[in-house]
């Protein structure tokens, strides 16, 4: 019993080889695109974390400056502003504070208005202001 198997290479002409190579090329491109998307999401996540860290660091700087003002000092980043409502003899003072923080290129700039309250007996009209932070603004 003799079995003969013949291969007809001329009819296929490398069709299987071409299809396998095409499949592998498409699959490789798909794998690279998935990898690139993952790396991009990782970069975006790190940038967001840096922005949040910069925000909290700027908030820490604002709190330290506000504490310094409430203890009687005047930090470098404080600017005394007069609202024009109360006279100079009134014991209300307003300060504009700006704090900047940068974490690996992610910058956060915060501004607050802080008020101190002294002797308000001579104020006309009588202020209904509590000492402390009056407003807060995210500049960038």
Beta strands, then each sheet from edge to edge (+ up, - down):
strand 1: 78-81
strand 2: 92-103
strand 3: 106-117
strand 4: 132-138
sheet 1: 1+ 2- 3+ 4-
end
